[in-house]
C-alpha cells in the first residue's frame, strides 16, 4: 500500500496517498498508463492537423503547468551552468521522505563542503519526478471517473455499514435494523450525499498533490538545505570566489522564484481552507447517517427488537416475505424456544380457543406502539326480519397471545403476512413458541382436526369451492320424516335404504362388493322429493357417529365443470362415509361433462362409503348411462301426485298447524272436503291454496277490524261479518257446491272453506292453461 505523505497527515487529509519515491539509480522512464482504462474500449481517434500529420495529445492543465515549471528551471540551470536553489520553499511543503533526506544533507553541508553534482546526473531524477507527478494525477483522475460513473448508474461504490448486498453468498446473517433508525433508502441517500462531498475533497487533494509534487521537483535539484549565499555562488560557478555582479544576478533570479512560490503557497492555503470547510460539512452529514454494525447469529444483541417492532418496521417498507422476517425476528427475540409455523386456514387456533378447548389471552410487547393490529368490523344481523342492529366484530392482523391448552402455556403470534396489494393469496399464519416441540405438534393435530370437522354445518359446493353453511343446517334441523306425507311403504323403504347402507360396511366387505350406493328421486315437482332429502340429512346427523352431508348446487366454476366434479368427489372420499346430494341432477350434469361425471362415479377410484342421491323432475332428460345403469344409481323412487288419503293427511297437517288460532275454525269434516276438491293437486299446489286462503282471510279480518274500531263507524259488528256477507263469495259457493256431501250447506259457514274453494278454482284454471 502506498505510504501516506506528511503533507496529507499535516493537513488532516487522510485520503491523500503517494507511491514510494523512485530509486535514483533507476533511469528507466516511467510508463504512464491509466490503470482504470477499459482495454475493450476503442481508443479515441488521433488528432490530425491541416497537413495530415498526427498531433500528440495535449496534456491536462495540471500536468502542463508542472512540466513547464520543472523544465523551465532545468533549461535556465543548463544555460547558465548553475543551479537555482529553492531556498524559499518551506520544509512543511515537502513530502516526508524527501524532507528527511534534505535534513540529513543540511547537517552534512555544515561539516564539509559538498561538491556540485553534474547536471546530467540530476536530469533523470527530475524526469522521474515529473513522470511520478503525471502518473499520480492519472490515478486520481481514474478513481474519480469510476466513482462518478457508479453514482450516475445508481450503484453504491461501497456497501452501507451492516447491510449485505443482494445476491451475496456470505454466510453472515443480515442484521436486523433498529426500527427507530432511518430505513435503507434514507441511509443510501445520505451515503450518496457523503460520497459527493468526498468527491469534492478528492479534487482538492489532487490540487494539493500537484503543489506538493511541484515543490518536490524543485527540492530534488538541491544537494543541501537550507543554502547560504556563498553556496549559491559556489554551486553556480563551480568556483569558491565570484564577482559581486554575478552574485547579484543569481539573487535576483532567486527572488523571482521566491515570489512565484509564495503565490503558489498562498493558493495552496486557500485550497486547504476550502478543503477544511468541505471536510466539516461531510463530517456533519456522516454523523447524521446511523451506523449499523454487521451481526452474526453467534453475536446477537442482548435485547433484540421484538417481533411486533420488526413487523411494524417491515410493513412500512418494501415487503418480500413477511413470513421469513417474522420467523427470524421471533428466533432473535426467543432464542431458547422452538418455533413452529402453521397456516390459519386448516388450523384455526383462535376459533378452537373460542369453542372452549383452550384459553387465548392477548399480551403486548413493550417496545412497539401499537403492539397489536386489528380491523373493527360491523356485522349486520343474519335476518333483518328478526330485528336487531347487528354487532361489532374484530379481525386480527397482528396479535400476540399466551395460549393455555391441556395444562401447558405457549406463546402464539397471529400474523397476516400478505405481501403486496393483491387480495390473493392470503397468508395468515400462527407462530407457536414453546420449549417442547412435541407439544406444538399435539396442539396442531387437535386444533386441525377440530377445524376440519363440521360443527352444526353442511358442506356446500358452489362456484368452484366448498363452504360451510350454518343456514342450510338450520333449515334441515326441523325436517323430520314424521312431517313427510308419503306412501307408508315407500317411506319405510327409503328410510331403511339409507340406514342399512351405513350399517352394513362389514357385509359389503364380506361380499367383496364396493361399499357405495346411489338412488334417484323423480316425479312431478312439489311432491316431497326435497323434503325427503332434508329429512334424511337430519336423520343421518342424529346417528352416532354422525354422517355429514355434502350438498352440490352447481358445477359452474372459474376452472370449468370438470374441475368441479373432481373437487366434489375428492372431498366426498375424504369425508366418507357421507351423504352426497345432487338436487336437480338433470340441470347439474350437462352433456359436456357427463362422461367425466360417470368416470368419477364408477371409475377406477375408490368411492367406498359414499351414498349419492339425485333428484329430478324430468327423468327422461337424464342420460341412460345415469338413469338406467345400476352401480351408478342403483334404485329410483317415484314421487307421484298425492292420492285422496295423502291429501286428507296433508289437510290434517294444516289443521294441527292452525290449532292455536282462535279466529279460524278448522273441523275434521273440512279436511275431507278440501281433499276431495283438490284432485290431481300436488303437495305444492295444496300448500299454495292454504297459504293464499289464509292471507285473504287475514286481509279481510284486518279490514273488518279497522271498520269496527273506526270513529266514523261505531257499529261494532263481528269481524267475520264482512267476509260472510260478501256477494262474490256467496255466488262462488253456490257454483262450487256439487252436492256430493250432505253437509255441504253446513260448510259454507266456515270462512276457511269459502276461501279454499275460491283459491282452488284459481289454481285449477292455471293448471288447465298449462296443460
KAGIMO-V883773 format. One record per residue. N is the residue number from 1. PHI is phi in whole degrees, -180 to 180 (* if undefined). PSI is psi in whole degrees, 0 to 359 (none if undefined). OMEGA is omega in whole degrees, -180 to 180 (999 if undefined). Layout:
# KAGIMO-V883773
n: [N/N]
phi: [PHI/PHI]
psi: [PSI/PSI]
omega: [OMEGA/OMEGA]
This chain:
# KAGIMO-V883773
n: [1/2/3/4/5/6/7/8/9/10/11/12/13/14/15/16/17/18/19/20/21/22/23/24/25/26/27/28/29/30/31/32/33/34/35/36/37/38/39/40/41/42/43/44/45/46/47/48/49/50/51/52/53/54/55/56/57/58/59/60/61/62/63/64/65/66/67/68/69/70/71/72/73/74/75/76/77/78/79/80/81/82/83/84/85/86/87/88/89/90/91/92/93/94/95/96/97/98/99/100/101/102/103/104/105/106/107/108/109/110/111/112/113/114/115/116/117/118/119/120/121/122/123/124/125/126/127/128/129/130/131/132/133/134/135/136/137/138/139/140/141/142/143/144/145/146/147/148/149/150/151/152/153/154/155/156/157/158/159/160/161/162/163/164/165/166/167/168/169/170/171/172/173/174/175/176/177/178/179/180/181/182/183/184/185/186/187/188/189/190/191/192/193/194/195/196/197/198/199/200/201/202/203/204/205/206/207/208/209/210/211/212/213/214/215/216/217/218/219/220/221/222/223/224/225/226/227/228/229/230/231/232/233/234/235/236/237/238/239/240/241/242/243/244/245/246/247/248/249/250/251/252/253/254/255/256/257/258/259/260/261/262/263/264/265/266/267/268/269/270/271/272/273/274/275/276/277/278/279/280/281/282/283/284/285/286/287/288/289/290/291/292/293/294/295/296/297/298/299/300/301/302/303/304/305/306/307/308/309/310/311/312/313/314/315/316/317/318/319/320/321/322/323/324/325/326/327/328/329/330/331/332/333/334/335/336/337/338/339/340/341/342/343/344/345/346/347/348/349/350/351/352/353/354/355/356/357/358/359/360/361/362/363/364/365/366/367/368/369/370/371/372/373/374/375/376/377/378/379/380/381/382/383/384/385/386/387/388/389/390/391/392/393/394/395/396/397/398/399/400/401/402/403/404/405/406/407/408/409/410/411/412/413/414/415/416/417/418/419/420/421/422/423/424/425/426/427/428/429/430/431/432/433/434/435/436/437/438/439/440/441/442/443/444/445/446/447/448/449/450/451/452/453/454/455/456/457/458/459/460/461/462/463/464/465/466/467/468/469/470/471/472/473/474/475/476/477/478/479/480/481/482/483/484/485/486/487/488/489/490/491/492/493/494/495/496/497/498/499/500/501/502/503/504/505/506/507/508/509/510/511/512/513/514/515/516/517/518/519/520/521/522/523/524/525/526/527/528/529/530/531/532/533/534/535/536/537/538/539/540/541/542/543/544/545/546/547/548/549/550/551/552/553/554/555/556/557/558/559/560/561/562/563/564/565/566/567/568/569/570/571/572/573/574/575/576/577/578/579/580/581/582/583/584/585/586/587/588/589/590/591/592/593/594/595/596/597/598/599/600/601/602/603/604/605/606/607/608/609/610/611/612/613/614/615/616/617/618/619/620/621/622/623/624/625/626/627/628/629/630/631/632/633/634/635/636/637/638/639/640/641/642/643/644/645/646/647/648/649/650/651/652/653/654/655/656/657/658/659/660/661/662/663/664/665/666/667/668/669/670/671/672/673/674/675/676/677/678/679/680/681/682/683/684/685/686/687/688/689/690/691/692/693/694/695/696/697/698/699/700/701/702/703/704/705/706/707/708/709/710/711/712/713/714/715/716/717/718/719/720/721/722/723/724/725/726/727/728/729/730/731/732/733/734/735/736/737/738/739/740/741/742/743/744/745/746/747/748/749/750/751/752/753/754/755/756/757/758/759/760/761/762/763/764/765/766/767/768/769/770/771]
phi: [*/-65/-78/-84/-79/-64/-62/-68/-68/-66/-100/72/-100/-70/-82/-85/-132/-123/-69/-61/-61/-74/-71/-66/-78/-85/-99/-73/-64/-72/-89/-88/-145/-74/-70/-102/-72/-78/-74/-81/-77/-74/-67/-66/-65/-67/-91/-118/-80/-69/-95/83/-95/-71/-97/-71/-69/-72/-70/-69/-64/-66/-64/-64/-64/-64/-64/-63/-63/-64/-66/-63/-66/-65/-61/-63/-66/-69/-69/-96/57/-149/-109/-89/-90/-80/-72/-89/-81/-68/-63/-66/-97/-107/-57/-61/-68/-68/-65/-63/-63/-64/-65/-63/-67/-65/-66/-68/-68/-72/-80/-148/-76/-100/-67/-67/-86/-61/-67/-69/-75/-90/-65/-62/-64/-65/-66/-66/-65/-63/-65/-61/-62/-66/-62/-63/-64/-65/-64/-63/-65/-67/-64/-64/-64/-64/-67/-63/-64/-63/-68/-68/-86/89/-94/-93/-55/-132/-64/-64/-62/81/-120/-86/-66/-69/87/-70/-97/-65/-79/-72/-70/-72/-69/-87/-74/-62/-64/-86/-83/-61/-72/-62/-64/-66/-64/-67/-65/-68/-64/-65/-64/-63/-62/-65/-66/-66/-64/-64/-63/-63/-63/-66/-65/-60/-67/-67/-63/-61/-65/-64/-67/-64/-65/-66/-64/-70/-69/-66/-81/-103/-78/-131/-151/-85/-85/-114/-66/-67/-68/-64/-66/-65/-74/-79/-106/76/-124/-81/-126/-150/-82/-63/-67/-67/-64/-65/-66/-66/-67/-63/-65/-66/-65/-63/-65/-60/-63/-64/-69/-61/-61/-65/-66/-62/-63/-65/-62/-63/-64/-64/-64/-65/-65/-64/-63/-65/-65/-64/-65/-65/-65/-64/-67/-64/-67/-73/-87/-70/-100/-110/-69/-66/-126/-133/-58/-78/-123/-75/-70/-70/-124/-71/-64/-73/-63/-65/-66/-66/-63/-65/-67/-67/-72/-90/-129/-66/-108/-115/-146/-64/-60/-67/-64/-66/-63/-68/-64/-68/-67/-73/-77/-127/-68/-93/-108/-89/-105/-130/-111/-137/-74/-78/-71/-120/-149/-90/-68/-69/-66/-62/-71/-65/-77/99/-90/-156/-130/-113/-106/-70/-134/-132/-84/-77/-95/-127/-143/-80/-83/-134/-129/-159/-107/-89/-122/-95/-108/-70/-65/-63/-138/-65/-63/-81/84/100/-105/84/-150/-107/-120/-136/-109/-71/-113/-144/-154/-128/-137/-94/-103/-106/-147/53/78/-124/-118/-132/-102/-126/-107/-116/-134/-90/-102/-67/-100/89/-112/-88/-74/-107/-85/-87/-115/-121/-123/-104/-116/-103/-117/-156/-81/-120/-61/-66/-66/-65/-65/-65/-65/-65/-63/-68/-69/-67/-65/-64/-67/-81/-72/-97/-116/54/-138/-128/-76/-121/-99/-151/57/84/-148/-91/-136/-92/-115/-82/-64/-65/-65/-65/-73/-85/-61/-93/-83/-130/-65/-63/-94/-93/-97/-140/-60/-59/-65/-67/-62/-64/-65/-65/-64/-68/-58/-73/-66/-65/-65/-73/-98/-118/-64/-64/-65/-61/-66/-66/-83/58/-121/-61/-86/-151/-159/-145/-133/-127/-99/-141/144/-60/-67/85/-116/110/-68/-68/-66/-69/-64/-64/-64/-67/-59/-65/-63/-70/-68/-87/-76/-127/-73/-69/-108/-74/-115/-115/-110/-108/-94/-159/-97/-66/-157/-69/-106/98/-68/-63/-60/-64/-61/-63/-68/-65/-76/-65/-70/-65/-66/-73/-94/-60/-74/-150/-116/-103/-112/-118/-83/57/-61/-66/-90/-79/-94/-88/-65/-71/-116/-61/-63/-65/-65/-65/-66/-74/-71/-134/-101/-82/-81/-85/-111/-62/86/-101/-108/-97/-135/-128/-122/-155/-92/-137/-64/-67/-83/-81/-65/-57/-66/-99/-84/-122/-126/-63/77/-107/-124/-77/-136/-121/-119/-95/-112/-83/-66/-67/-84/-60/-63/-70/-70/-63/-63/-68/-65/-65/-60/-71/-62/-67/-67/-99/-64/-93/-96/-78/-87/-120/-93/-141/-76/-64/-65/-73/-65/-68/-63/-66/-63/-70/-92/-112/-63/66/-90/-82/-62/-66/-68/-65/-63/-63/-64/-64/-64/-63/-65/-67/-66/-66/-64/-64/-66/-70/-66/-66/-65/-66/-67/-66/-70/-67/-107/-77/-61/-82/-128/-107/-66/67/-71/-62/-69/-93/-61/-61/-71/-70/-88/-67/-64/-64/-66/-65/-64/-67/-66/-65/-74/-86/-79/-93/73/-76/-124/-65/-92/-61/-67/-74/-72/-66/-81/-96/-63/-63/-64/-61/-71/-63/-62/-66/-70/-66/-63/-64/-68/-67/-61/-66/-66/-69/-65/-68/-72]
psi: [142/142/147/138/155/330/315/320/324/319/13/22/93/339/349/117/147/144/159/149/151/155/134/332/346/110/7/133/141/140/116/111/135/115/342/13/129/114/346/344/149/136/154/153/141/152/124/134/186/342/6/11/133/131/147/148/133/138/165/169/318/317/317/319/313/316/319/315/313/312/326/317/324/314/318/320/320/321/324/356/38/164/134/123/122/63/347/356/120/149/331/348/2/134/166/308/319/323/317/319/321/320/318/319/327/320/319/330/331/332/318/158/137/122/147/144/148/151/328/331/337/341/318/324/321/322/321/318/321/318/320/318/316/317/320/319/320/322/314/321/321/319/318/318/317/318/324/319/320/321/323/322/2/14/151/118/323/139/150/150/130/6/124/135/152/138/359/141/12/139/353/132/145/125/156/119/142/127/340/349/161/154/173/323/317/317/322/321/318/324/322/324/320/319/321/321/320/328/320/321/319/323/318/324/323/318/320/322/324/315/320/318/325/315/323/323/321/322/331/340/351/125/336/160/132/153/157/178/320/322/328/313/321/317/336/324/343/11/160/340/149/170/153/329/320/319/323/323/320/320/324/319/323/322/322/318/321/316/320/317/324/318/318/322/319/319/321/321/319/320/320/320/317/320/322/320/318/322/319/319/318/324/324/317/323/323/331/337/121/145/122/101/146/148/161/160/333/341/59/150/160/326/78/159/148/165/327/317/319/321/318/317/319/324/342/1/190/128/129/310/94/325/318/318/314/321/317/321/319/323/326/324/325/75/339/357/152/138/132/130/132/142/147/334/336/8/86/89/321/319/323/320/322/333/357/6/349/176/121/111/119/140/168/148/143/335/12/138/110/150/342/152/138/161/131/127/146/125/110/162/149/325/111/339/330/357/182/157/8/195/175/135/169/126/113/145/313/123/157/139/149/113/116/119/130/41/11/158/135/160/125/126/140/126/128/101/35/125/137/192/7/153/324/148/156/123/92/110/154/137/111/126/124/156/349/103/325/334/320/323/317/322/318/321/314/312/326/318/319/321/329/335/163/126/91/48/161/132/125/128/119/133/38/10/153/138/148/123/117/332/315/323/322/323/335/335/329/358/120/152/335/334/0/123/105/170/131/321/317/320/315/322/318/315/316/326/317/310/319/327/310/345/359/34/317/325/314/319/320/325/355/44/151/136/75/159/152/139/159/130/126/163/179/150/149/22/18/9/313/317/330/321/317/318/323/319/314/321/319/327/337/358/165/112/159/149/116/161/136/117/127/122/318/158/357/133/171/339/7/162/331/318/319/316/317/318/324/310/332/319/323/320/327/326/0/142/137/171/111/118/126/94/138/61/327/333/337/311/101/174/329/335/6/315/317/322/315/326/323/326/315/45/210/345/154/119/30/138/3/122/111/141/133/144/147/147/350/89/329/341/349/147/138/333/342/313/337/26/107/163/351/294/105/327/145/137/126/131/94/179/145/145/184/316/319/327/322/318/324/322/322/328/316/327/318/325/327/16/332/8/112/347/345/125/131/79/169/322/337/333/315/321/317/320/326/327/4/38/141/16/138/171/326/320/321/322/318/323/316/315/315/319/317/323/320/319/317/322/316/327/321/321/318/322/321/323/325/326/14/139/334/339/105/25/323/30/166/147/340/356/318/325/316/332/5/122/321/321/321/319/319/324/322/322/327/348/110/2/16/342/134/334/15/320/330/335/339/346/354/123/322/321/317/313/325/319/320/314/325/321/319/317/324/325/321/324/321/322/323/321/none]
omega: [-180/179/-178/-175/175/178/180/-180/-177/-175/173/180/-175/-176/-176/180/179/172/180/-180/179/177/-179/180/-179/-179/-179/-179/178/178/180/-178/179/-178/-179/-179/176/-175/177/-180/177/179/179/-179/180/178/-176/179/-175/178/177/180/-179/179/177/178/-177/176/178/-178/179/179/-178/-180/-180/-179/-179/-179/-178/-179/179/178/178/-179/179/180/-180/-178/-177/-179/176/-177/177/-177/179/-176/-178/179/-177/180/-180/-177/-176/178/-167/-173/179/179/178/177/180/179/178/179/179/178/-180/-178/179/-178/-179/-179/179/179/180/180/178/-178/-177/-179/180/-176/178/179/178/177/179/179/177/178/178/178/-180/179/179/178/180/178/177/179/179/178/-179/-179/-180/180/177/179/180/179/-178/-180/174/179/178/-178/178/-180/176/-179/174/-178/-178/180/179/-179/-179/179/180/179/-180/-177/176/-177/177/-177/177/-176/-180/175/179/-180/180/179/178/180/180/178/178/178/177/177/177/179/177/177/178/177/177/178/179/177/177/177/176/179/177/178/177/179/-180/179/177/177/179/178/178/-178/-177/-179/-175/177/-179/178/-6/-179/172/-174/-178/179/177/-178/-178/-179/-179/-174/-176/179/179/180/178/-178/178/-179/180/178/179/179/179/-180/177/177/178/178/177/178/180/179/179/-179/177/177/178/180/177/178/178/177/177/178/179/178/178/179/179/177/179/180/178/179/178/178/177/179/-179/179/-179/-179/-179/178/-179/-178/178/-180/176/180/-178/-178/177/177/-178/-178/179/177/-179/179/178/179/178/180/179/179/-179/-178/179/180/-180/-177/-180/179/-180/-180/179/-179/-179/180/180/180/180/177/176/-179/-179/-176/-177/-178/177/-177/175/-179/180/-180/-175/-172/178/176/-173/-175/180/176/177/177/179/178/176/-178/179/179/-180/-179/-179/176/-176/172/-172/-173/-180/178/2/-180/177/177/179/176/173/-174/171/-180/-179/178/-179/178/178/178/180/-180/-179/-179/-176/-179/179/177/-179/177/-177/174/175/-178/-179/-175/162/-171/-180/-177/176/177/-179/177/179/173/-177/172/171/-175/169/-173/180/180/-179/-176/179/-177/179/-6/176/179/-179/-172/169/179/-174/180/-180/177/-179/-177/-179/179/176/178/180/178/180/178/-178/-179/178/178/178/180/-178/-179/177/-178/-175/-178/175/178/-178/177/-178/178/172/-177/176/178/177/-175/172/-180/179/177/179/179/-180/-172/-178/-180/-179/180/179/-179/180/-179/177/171/-173/179/180/180/180/180/-179/-179/-178/178/-179/-175/-179/179/-176/178/-170/-180/180/179/178/-179/179/178/179/176/-179/180/179/-178/177/178/179/170/179/-180/179/-178/174/-177/170/-180/-177/-180/177/177/179/179/177/178/179/179/-179/178/180/178/179/-4/-177/-179/-176/179/174/-172/-178/178/-178/175/-180/180/180/-178/178/-178/178/177/-179/179/179/180/-179/-176/174/179/179/178/-179/-178/-178/1/-176/-178/-176/-171/171/179/-174/-174/-178/178/-180/-177/179/-179/-176/-176/-175/-178/179/179/-180/178/178/-178/-173/-179/-177/-177/-176/179/-179/177/-178/175/-179/173/177/179/179/174/-177/180/-179/180/179/177/179/177/177/-172/-174/-178/174/-175/170/169/-168/-173/177/178/-178/179/-178/172/-176/175/-177/-179/179/178/176/178/178/176/176/176/178/177/178/-179/-179/-176/-178/178/-178/-176/-177/177/-177/-179/-179/-178/177/178/-180/-180/179/180/-179/-178/178/178/-179/174/171/176/179/178/179/177/178/178/179/-177/180/-180/-179/177/178/178/-179/180/180/179/178/179/179/180/179/177/-178/-177/178/179/-178/-178/-177/-178/177/-180/-177/-174/-180/-176/-178/-180/-178/-178/-178/-178/-179/-180/180/178/-178/-180/180/-178/-175/-179/-179/176/-179/-178/180/-179/-177/180/-180/-179/-178/179/179/-179/-180/179/-179/-178/179/178/-179/-177/178/178/179/-179/-180/176/177/178/180/178/-180/180/999]
